[in-house]
Amino acid sequence: MANIELLKEKINNSGMTVTAIADKSGIVRETLYNRMRSGNFYASEIVALTDVLHLTRKERDDIFLP
């Protein structure tokens, strides 16, 4: 399960809304909210969010591979 609190922190620090991040990552907004609620993301979603949020490898691993 993903570290949702850390993901939310990165989203807040990005200056973008969840809707904007969903649009840029190609993930439906409702799906992104559902993933954040469950903590389970597909690999393609992790890659997309890593790109959109400009996460380092360490940040990505800390969030999605705790």
PyMOL Python script that loads the backbone (N, CA, C, O; Angstrom):
from pymol import cmd

cmd.read_pdbstr("""\
ATOM      1  N   MET A   1       0.829  -1.195   0.000  1.00  0.00           N
ATOM      2  CA  MET A   1       0.000   0.000   0.000  1.00  0.00           C
ATOM      3  C   MET A   1       0.868   1.251   0.000  1.00  0.00           C
ATOM      4  O   MET A   1       1.932   1.296   0.617  1.00  0.00           O
ATOM      5  N   ALA A   2       0.401   2.227  -0.683  1.00  0.00           N
ATOM      6  CA  ALA A   2       1.140   3.479  -0.809  1.00  0.00           C
ATOM      7  C   ALA A   2       1.055   4.316   0.462  1.00  0.00           C
ATOM      8  O   ALA A   2       0.102   4.214   1.234  1.00  0.00           O
ATOM      9  N   ASN A   3       2.070   5.140   0.657  1.00  0.00           N
ATOM     10  CA  ASN A   3       2.087   6.096   1.766  1.00  0.00           C
ATOM     11  C   ASN A   3       1.295   7.325   1.300  1.00  0.00           C
ATOM     12  O   ASN A   3       1.858   8.253   0.719  1.00  0.00           O
ATOM     13  N   ILE A   4       0.011   7.319   1.559  1.00  0.00           N
ATOM     14  CA  ILE A   4      -0.895   8.341   1.040  1.00  0.00           C
ATOM     15  C   ILE A   4      -0.603   9.715   1.641  1.00  0.00           C
ATOM     16  O   ILE A   4      -0.730  10.728   0.953  1.00  0.00           O
ATOM     17  N   GLU A   5      -0.220   9.760   2.894  1.00  0.00           N
ATOM     18  CA  GLU A   5       0.086  11.056   3.516  1.00  0.00           C
ATOM     19  C   GLU A   5       1.256  11.727   2.809  1.00  0.00           C
ATOM     20  O   GLU A   5       1.231  12.936   2.580  1.00  0.00           O
ATOM     21  N   LEU A   6       2.279  10.956   2.463  1.00  0.00           N
ATOM     22  CA  LEU A   6       3.425  11.509   1.754  1.00  0.00           C
ATOM     23  C   LEU A   6       3.023  11.928   0.337  1.00  0.00           C
ATOM     24  O   LEU A   6       3.487  12.954  -0.160  1.00  0.00           O
ATOM     25  N   LEU A   7       2.175  11.150  -0.303  1.00  0.00           N
ATOM     26  CA  LEU A   7       1.683  11.517  -1.632  1.00  0.00           C
ATOM     27  C   LEU A   7       0.893  12.817  -1.572  1.00  0.00           C
ATOM     28  O   LEU A   7       1.073  13.690  -2.421  1.00  0.00           O
ATOM     29  N   LYS A   8       0.020  12.955  -0.579  1.00  0.00           N
ATOM     30  CA  LYS A   8      -0.763  14.187  -0.427  1.00  0.00           C
ATOM     31  C   LYS A   8       0.155  15.384  -0.193  1.00  0.00           C
ATOM     32  O   LYS A   8      -0.100  16.475  -0.703  1.00  0.00           O
ATOM     33  N   GLU A   9       1.216  15.182   0.573  1.00  0.00           N
ATOM     34  CA  GLU A   9       2.182  16.258   0.820  1.00  0.00           C
ATOM     35  C   GLU A   9       2.843  16.692  -0.486  1.00  0.00           C
ATOM     36  O   GLU A   9       3.003  17.887  -0.738  1.00  0.00           O
ATOM     37  N   LYS A  10       3.226  15.722  -1.312  1.00  0.00           N
ATOM     38  CA  LYS A  10       3.852  16.042  -2.602  1.00  0.00           C
ATOM     39  C   LYS A  10       2.863  16.756  -3.525  1.00  0.00           C
ATOM     40  O   LYS A  10       3.241  17.668  -4.260  1.00  0.00           O
ATOM     41  N   ILE A  11       1.606  16.342  -3.483  1.00  0.00           N
ATOM     42  CA  ILE A  11       0.576  16.990  -4.298  1.00  0.00           C
ATOM     43  C   ILE A  11       0.396  18.433  -3.833  1.00  0.00           C
ATOM     44  O   ILE A  11       0.337  19.345  -4.657  1.00  0.00           O
ATOM     45  N   ASN A  12       0.310  18.644  -2.542  1.00  0.00           N
ATOM     46  CA  ASN A  12       0.157  20.009  -2.010  1.00  0.00           C
ATOM     47  C   ASN A  12       1.347  20.887  -2.372  1.00  0.00           C
ATOM     48  O   ASN A  12       1.176  22.059  -2.709  1.00  0.00           O
ATOM     49  N   ASN A  13       2.551  20.328  -2.304  1.00  0.00           N
ATOM     50  CA  ASN A  13       3.763  21.087  -2.612  1.00  0.00           C
ATOM     51  C   ASN A  13       3.945  21.339  -4.107  1.00  0.00           C
ATOM     52  O   ASN A  13       4.742  22.191  -4.499  1.00  0.00           O
ATOM     53  N   SER A  14       3.214  20.606  -4.936  1.00  0.00           N
ATOM     54  CA  SER A  14       3.368  20.758  -6.387  1.00  0.00           C
ATOM     55  C   SER A  14       2.728  22.041  -6.907  1.00  0.00           C
ATOM     56  O   SER A  14       3.077  22.519  -7.986  1.00  0.00           O
ATOM     57  N   GLY A  15       1.785  22.600  -6.136  1.00  0.00           N
ATOM     58  CA  GLY A  15       1.082  23.792  -6.585  1.00  0.00           C
ATOM     59  C   GLY A  15      -0.046  23.494  -7.556  1.00  0.00           C
ATOM     60  O   GLY A  15      -0.673  24.411  -8.087  1.00  0.00           O
ATOM     61  N   MET A  16      -0.309  22.205  -7.793  1.00  0.00           N
ATOM     62  CA  MET A  16      -1.384  21.800  -8.695  1.00  0.00           C
ATOM     63  C   MET A  16      -2.525  21.197  -7.894  1.00  0.00           C
ATOM     64  O   MET A  16      -2.330  20.708  -6.781  1.00  0.00           O
ATOM     65  N   THR A  17      -3.696  21.236  -8.463  1.00  0.00           N
ATOM     66  CA  THR A  17      -4.841  20.579  -7.844  1.00  0.00           C
ATOM     67  C   THR A  17      -4.818  19.093  -8.204  1.00  0.00           C
ATOM     68  O   THR A  17      -4.129  18.684  -9.139  1.00  0.00           O
ATOM     69  N   VAL A  18      -5.562  18.309  -7.471  1.00  0.00           N
ATOM     70  CA  VAL A  18      -5.671  16.888  -7.784  1.00  0.00           C
ATOM     71  C   VAL A  18      -6.258  16.716  -9.183  1.00  0.00           C
ATOM     72  O   VAL A  18      -5.856  15.815  -9.919  1.00  0.00           O
ATOM     73  N   THR A  19      -7.199  17.569  -9.549  1.00  0.00           N
ATOM     74  CA  THR A  19      -7.801  17.512 -10.884  1.00  0.00           C
ATOM     75  C   THR A  19      -6.750  17.756 -11.959  1.00  0.00           C
ATOM     76  O   THR A  19      -6.722  17.047 -12.965  1.00  0.00           O
ATOM     77  N   ALA A  20      -5.887  18.747 -11.761  1.00  0.00           N
ATOM     78  CA  ALA A  20      -4.839  19.044 -12.741  1.00  0.00           C
ATOM     79  C   ALA A  20      -3.846  17.891 -12.832  1.00  0.00           C
ATOM     80  O   ALA A  20      -3.403  17.536 -13.925  1.00  0.00           O
ATOM     81  N   ILE A  21      -3.500  17.314 -11.706  1.00  0.00           N
ATOM     82  CA  ILE A  21      -2.570  16.183 -11.698  1.00  0.00           C
ATOM     83  C   ILE A  21      -3.200  14.996 -12.412  1.00  0.00           C
ATOM     84  O   ILE A  21      -2.531  14.312 -13.186  1.00  0.00           O
ATOM     85  N   ALA A  22      -4.464  14.749 -12.163  1.00  0.00           N
ATOM     86  CA  ALA A  22      -5.167  13.654 -12.842  1.00  0.00           C
ATOM     87  C   ALA A  22      -5.167  13.882 -14.350  1.00  0.00           C
ATOM     88  O   ALA A  22      -4.878  12.959 -15.112  1.00  0.00           O
ATOM     89  N   ASP A  23      -5.487  15.093 -14.787  1.00  0.00           N
ATOM     90  CA  ASP A  23      -5.505  15.405 -16.213  1.00  0.00           C
ATOM     91  C   ASP A  23      -4.137  15.191 -16.849  1.00  0.00           C
ATOM     92  O   ASP A  23      -4.031  14.571 -17.907  1.00  0.00           O
ATOM     93  N   LYS A  24      -3.091  15.706 -16.205  1.00  0.00           N
ATOM     94  CA  LYS A  24      -1.740  15.615 -16.761  1.00  0.00           C
ATOM     95  C   LYS A  24      -1.205  14.189 -16.750  1.00  0.00           C
ATOM     96  O   LYS A  24      -0.391  13.822 -17.597  1.00  0.00           O
ATOM     97  N   SER A  25      -1.661  13.385 -15.795  1.00  0.00           N
ATOM     98  CA  SER A  25      -1.168  12.010 -15.708  1.00  0.00           C
ATOM     99  C   SER A  25      -2.006  11.033 -16.532  1.00  0.00           C
ATOM    100  O   SER A  25      -1.615   9.882 -16.721  1.00  0.00           O
ATOM    101  N   GLY A  26      -3.158  11.494 -17.020  1.00  0.00           N
ATOM    102  CA  GLY A  26      -4.018  10.627 -17.810  1.00  0.00           C
ATOM    103  C   GLY A  26      -4.857   9.684 -16.962  1.00  0.00           C
ATOM    104  O   GLY A  26      -5.395   8.697 -17.464  1.00  0.00           O
ATOM    105  N   ILE A  27      -4.964   9.993 -15.678  1.00  0.00           N
ATOM    106  CA  ILE A  27      -5.783   9.189 -14.770  1.00  0.00           C
ATOM    107  C   ILE A  27      -7.087   9.941 -14.523  1.00  0.00           C
ATOM    108  O   ILE A  27      -7.076  11.141 -14.245  1.00  0.00           O
ATOM    109  N   VAL A  28      -8.198   9.241 -14.625  1.00  0.00           N
ATOM    110  CA  VAL A  28      -9.487   9.854 -14.345  1.00  0.00           C
ATOM    111  C   VAL A  28      -9.481  10.326 -12.890  1.00  0.00           C
ATOM    112  O   VAL A  28      -9.029   9.606 -12.000  1.00  0.00           O
ATOM    113  N   ARG A  29      -9.986  11.540 -12.656  1.00  0.00           N
ATOM    114  CA  ARG A  29      -9.938  12.138 -11.324  1.00  0.00           C
ATOM    115  C   ARG A  29     -10.541  11.222 -10.267  1.00  0.00           C
ATOM    116  O   ARG A  29      -9.959  11.048  -9.196  1.00  0.00           O
ATOM    117  N   GLU A  30     -11.695  10.639 -10.553  1.00  0.00           N
ATOM    118  CA  GLU A  30     -12.344   9.750  -9.595  1.00  0.00           C
ATOM    119  C   GLU A  30     -11.479   8.529  -9.305  1.00  0.00           C
ATOM    120  O   GLU A  30     -11.429   8.048  -8.173  1.00  0.00           O
ATOM    121  N   THR A  31     -10.800   8.034 -10.334  1.00  0.00           N
ATOM    122  CA  THR A  31      -9.906   6.890 -10.160  1.00  0.00           C
ATOM    123  C   THR A  31      -8.737   7.264  -9.261  1.00  0.00           C
ATOM    124  O   THR A  31      -8.342   6.483  -8.395  1.00  0.00           O
ATOM    125  N   LEU A  32      -8.185   8.450  -9.461  1.00  0.00           N
ATOM    126  CA  LEU A  32      -7.078   8.899  -8.624  1.00  0.00           C
ATOM    127  C   LEU A  32      -7.523   8.998  -7.163  1.00  0.00           C
ATOM    128  O   LEU A  32      -6.810   8.555  -6.263  1.00  0.00           O
ATOM    129  N   TYR A  33      -8.689   9.573  -6.934  1.00  0.00           N
ATOM    130  CA  TYR A  33      -9.208   9.643  -5.553  1.00  0.00           C
ATOM    131  C   TYR A  33      -9.414   8.241  -4.974  1.00  0.00           C
ATOM    132  O   TYR A  33      -9.093   7.997  -3.811  1.00  0.00           O
ATOM    133  N   ASN A  34      -9.948   7.321  -5.781  1.00  0.00           N
ATOM    134  CA  ASN A  34     -10.152   5.950  -5.304  1.00  0.00           C
ATOM    135  C   ASN A  34      -8.832   5.273  -4.967  1.00  0.00           C
ATOM    136  O   ASN A  34      -8.727   4.569  -3.962  1.00  0.00           O
ATOM    137  N   ARG A  35      -7.821   5.489  -5.812  1.00  0.00           N
ATOM    138  CA  ARG A  35      -6.496   4.909  -5.557  1.00  0.00           C
ATOM    139  C   ARG A  35      -5.896   5.489  -4.276  1.00  0.00           C
ATOM    140  O   ARG A  35      -5.270   4.776  -3.492  1.00  0.00           O
ATOM    141  N   MET A  36      -6.096   6.785  -4.076  1.00  0.00           N
ATOM    142  CA  MET A  36      -5.567   7.424  -2.873  1.00  0.00           C
ATOM    143  C   MET A  36      -6.288   6.901  -1.626  1.00  0.00           C
ATOM    144  O   MET A  36      -5.700   6.815  -0.548  1.00  0.00           O
ATOM    145  N   ARG A  37      -7.541   6.560  -1.784  1.00  0.00           N
ATOM    146  CA  ARG A  37      -8.304   6.018  -0.661  1.00  0.00           C
ATOM    147  C   ARG A  37      -7.860   4.578  -0.347  1.00  0.00           C
ATOM    148  O   ARG A  37      -7.730   4.204   0.818  1.00  0.00           O
ATOM    149  N   SER A  38      -7.634   3.787  -1.386  1.00  0.00           N
ATOM    150  CA  SER A  38      -7.270   2.379  -1.185  1.00  0.00           C
ATOM    151  C   SER A  38      -5.774   2.181  -0.970  1.00  0.00           C
ATOM    152  O   SER A  38      -5.359   1.239  -0.295  1.00  0.00           O
ATOM    153  N   GLY A  39      -4.956   3.080  -1.553  1.00  0.00           N
ATOM    154  CA  GLY A  39      -3.509   2.940  -1.442  1.00  0.00           C
ATOM    155  C   GLY A  39      -2.910   1.991  -2.455  1.00  0.00           C
ATOM    156  O   GLY A  39      -1.714   1.704  -2.403  1.00  0.00           O
ATOM    157  N   ASN A  40      -3.722   1.498  -3.379  1.00  0.00           N
ATOM    158  CA  ASN A  40      -3.248   0.554  -4.398  1.00  0.00           C
ATOM    159  C   ASN A  40      -3.221   1.227  -5.764  1.00  0.00           C
ATOM    160  O   ASN A  40      -4.249   1.672  -6.272  1.00  0.00           O
ATOM    161  N   PHE A  41      -2.033   1.293  -6.348  1.00  0.00           N
ATOM    162  CA  PHE A  41      -1.850   1.929  -7.654  1.00  0.00           C
ATOM    163  C   PHE A  41      -1.283   0.921  -8.637  1.00  0.00           C
ATOM    164  O   PHE A  41      -0.504   0.045  -8.262  1.00  0.00           O
ATOM    165  N   TYR A  42      -1.678   1.049  -9.907  1.00  0.00           N
ATOM    166  CA  TYR A  42      -1.075   0.259 -10.972  1.00  0.00           C
ATOM    167  C   TYR A  42       0.282   0.859 -11.311  1.00  0.00           C
ATOM    168  O   TYR A  42       0.522   2.045 -11.084  1.00  0.00           O
ATOM    169  N   ALA A  43       1.165   0.034 -11.854  1.00  0.00           N
ATOM    170  CA  ALA A  43       2.511   0.494 -12.214  1.00  0.00           C
ATOM    171  C   ALA A  43       2.452   1.674 -13.177  1.00  0.00           C
ATOM    172  O   ALA A  43       3.222   2.623 -13.032  1.00  0.00           O
ATOM    173  N   SER A  44       1.556   1.631 -14.153  1.00  0.00           N
ATOM    174  CA  SER A  44       1.448   2.727 -15.128  1.00  0.00           C
ATOM    175  C   SER A  44       1.029   4.028 -14.448  1.00  0.00           C
ATOM    176  O   SER A  44       1.454   5.107 -14.860  1.00  0.00           O
ATOM    177  N   GLU A  45       0.205   3.933 -13.420  1.00  0.00           N
ATOM    178  CA  GLU A  45      -0.217   5.119 -12.677  1.00  0.00           C
ATOM    179  C   GLU A  45       0.945   5.684 -11.859  1.00  0.00           C
ATOM    180  O   GLU A  45       1.102   6.899 -11.747  1.00  0.00           O
ATOM    181  N   ILE A  46       1.743   4.803 -11.299  1.00  0.00           N
ATOM    182  CA  ILE A  46       2.922   5.242 -10.540  1.00  0.00           C
ATOM    183  C   ILE A  46       3.884   5.978 -11.449  1.00  0.00           C
ATOM    184  O   ILE A  46       4.412   7.027 -11.081  1.00  0.00           O
ATOM    185  N   VAL A  47       4.115   5.437 -12.630  1.00  0.00           N
ATOM    186  CA  VAL A  47       5.008   6.087 -13.597  1.00  0.00           C
ATOM    187  C   VAL A  47       4.465   7.458 -13.976  1.00  0.00           C
ATOM    188  O   VAL A  47       5.214   8.433 -14.010  1.00  0.00           O
ATOM    189  N   ALA A  48       3.175   7.540 -14.260  1.00  0.00           N
ATOM    190  CA  ALA A  48       2.563   8.807 -14.661  1.00  0.00           C
ATOM    191  C   ALA A  48       2.643   9.840 -13.541  1.00  0.00           C
ATOM    192  O   ALA A  48       2.979  10.997 -13.792  1.00  0.00           O
ATOM    193  N   LEU A  49       2.340   9.439 -12.324  1.00  0.00           N
ATOM    194  CA  LEU A  49       2.391  10.372 -11.193  1.00  0.00           C
ATOM    195  C   LEU A  49       3.827  10.794 -10.886  1.00  0.00           C
ATOM    196  O   LEU A  49       4.070  11.936 -10.497  1.00  0.00           O
ATOM    197  N   THR A  50       4.763   9.885 -11.058  1.00  0.00           N
ATOM    198  CA  THR A  50       6.177  10.225 -10.866  1.00  0.00           C
ATOM    199  C   THR A  50       6.597  11.318 -11.834  1.00  0.00           C
ATOM    200  O   THR A  50       7.295  12.259 -11.457  1.00  0.00           O
ATOM    201  N   ASP A  51       6.167  11.190 -13.083  1.00  0.00           N
ATOM    202  CA  ASP A  51       6.501  12.204 -14.094  1.00  0.00           C
ATOM    203  C   ASP A  51       5.831  13.537 -13.794  1.00  0.00           C
ATOM    204  O   ASP A  51       6.488  14.578 -13.819  1.00  0.00           O
ATOM    205  N   VAL A  52       4.549  13.518 -13.513  1.00  0.00           N
ATOM    206  CA  VAL A  52       3.793  14.756 -13.300  1.00  0.00           C
ATOM    207  C   VAL A  52       4.271  15.494 -12.046  1.00  0.00           C
ATOM    208  O   VAL A  52       4.367  16.721 -12.042  1.00  0.00           O
ATOM    209  N   LEU A  53       4.569  14.741 -10.988  1.00  0.00           N
ATOM    210  CA  LEU A  53       4.978  15.360  -9.729  1.00  0.00           C
ATOM    211  C   LEU A  53       6.493  15.554  -9.636  1.00  0.00           C
ATOM    212  O   LEU A  53       7.000  16.074  -8.642  1.00  0.00           O
ATOM    213  N   HIS A  54       7.205  15.132 -10.676  1.00  0.00           N
ATOM    214  CA  HIS A  54       8.668  15.267 -10.726  1.00  0.00           C
ATOM    215  C   HIS A  54       9.316  14.634  -9.491  1.00  0.00           C
ATOM    216  O   HIS A  54      10.155  15.246  -8.829  1.00  0.00           O
ATOM    217  N   LEU A  55       8.910  13.406  -9.201  1.00  0.00           N
ATOM    218  CA  LEU A  55       9.433  12.699  -8.034  1.00  0.00           C
ATOM    219  C   LEU A  55      10.788  12.081  -8.349  1.00  0.00           C
ATOM    220  O   LEU A  55      11.018  11.597  -9.457  1.00  0.00           O
ATOM    221  N   THR A  56      11.677  12.101  -7.370  1.00  0.00           N
ATOM    222  CA  THR A  56      12.933  11.377  -7.515  1.00  0.00           C
ATOM    223  C   THR A  56      12.645   9.891  -7.307  1.00  0.00           C
ATOM    224  O   THR A  56      11.556   9.518  -6.869  1.00  0.00           O
ATOM    225  N   ARG A  57      13.616   9.059  -7.621  1.00  0.00           N
ATOM    226  CA  ARG A  57      13.431   7.627  -7.384  1.00  0.00           C
ATOM    227  C   ARG A  57      13.160   7.348  -5.913  1.00  0.00           C
ATOM    228  O   ARG A  57      12.291   6.543  -5.575  1.00  0.00           O
ATOM    229  N   LYS A  58      13.903   8.012  -5.046  1.00  0.00           N
ATOM    230  CA  LYS A  58      13.715   7.805  -3.601  1.00  0.00           C
ATOM    231  C   LYS A  58      12.322   8.232  -3.169  1.00  0.00           C
ATOM    232  O   LYS A  58      11.662   7.522  -2.410  1.00  0.00           O
ATOM    233  N   GLU A  59      11.869   9.386  -3.647  1.00  0.00           N
ATOM    234  CA  GLU A  59      10.517   9.856  -3.292  1.00  0.00           C
ATOM    235  C   GLU A  59       9.469   8.867  -3.811  1.00  0.00           C
ATOM    236  O   GLU A  59       8.521   8.530  -3.101  1.00  0.00           O
ATOM    237  N   ARG A  60       9.643   8.407  -5.048  1.00  0.00           N
ATOM    238  CA  ARG A  60       8.705   7.438  -5.618  1.00  0.00           C
ATOM    239  C   ARG A  60       8.652   6.184  -4.764  1.00  0.00           C
ATOM    240  O   ARG A  60       7.575   5.692  -4.428  1.00  0.00           O
ATOM    241  N   ASP A  61       9.836   5.667  -4.413  1.00  0.00           N
ATOM    242  CA  ASP A  61       9.885   4.437  -3.622  1.00  0.00           C
ATOM    243  C   ASP A  61       9.303   4.645  -2.222  1.00  0.00           C
ATOM    244  O   ASP A  61       8.613   3.772  -1.697  1.00  0.00           O
ATOM    245  N   ASP A  62       9.585   5.803  -1.623  1.00  0.00           N
ATOM    246  CA  ASP A  62       9.056   6.096  -0.294  1.00  0.00           C
ATOM    247  C   ASP A  62       7.536   6.158  -0.300  1.00  0.00           C
ATOM    248  O   ASP A  62       6.886   5.759   0.666  1.00  0.00           O
ATOM    249  N   ILE A  63       6.976   6.660  -1.391  1.00  0.00           N
ATOM    250  CA  ILE A  63       5.517   6.790  -1.491  1.00  0.00           C
ATOM    251  C   ILE A  63       4.862   5.471  -1.872  1.00  0.00           C
ATOM    252  O   ILE A  63       3.919   5.030  -1.215  1.00  0.00           O
ATOM    253  N   PHE A  64       5.360   4.841  -2.932  1.00  0.00           N
ATOM    254  CA  PHE A  64       4.639   3.701  -3.503  1.00  0.00           C
ATOM    255  C   PHE A  64       5.170   2.333  -3.077  1.00  0.00           C
ATOM    256  O   PHE A  64       4.516   1.319  -3.320  1.00  0.00           O
ATOM    257  N   LEU A  65       6.350   2.290  -2.444  1.00  0.00           N
ATOM    258  CA  LEU A  65       6.905   1.016  -2.005  1.00  0.00           C
ATOM    259  C   LEU A  65       7.355   1.085  -0.550  1.00  0.00           C
ATOM    260  O   LEU A  65       8.510   0.788  -0.242  1.00  0.00           O
ATOM    261  N   PRO A  66       6.438   1.479   0.354  1.00  0.00           N
ATOM    262  CA  PRO A  66       6.863   1.655   1.757  1.00  0.00           C
ATOM    263  C   PRO A  66       7.179   0.328   2.433  1.00  0.00           C
ATOM    264  O   PRO A  66       7.548   0.305   3.607  1.00  0.00           O
TER     265      PRO A  66
END
""", "prot")
cmd.dss("prot")
cmd.show_as("cartoon", "prot")
cmd.util.cbc("prot")
cmd.orient("prot")
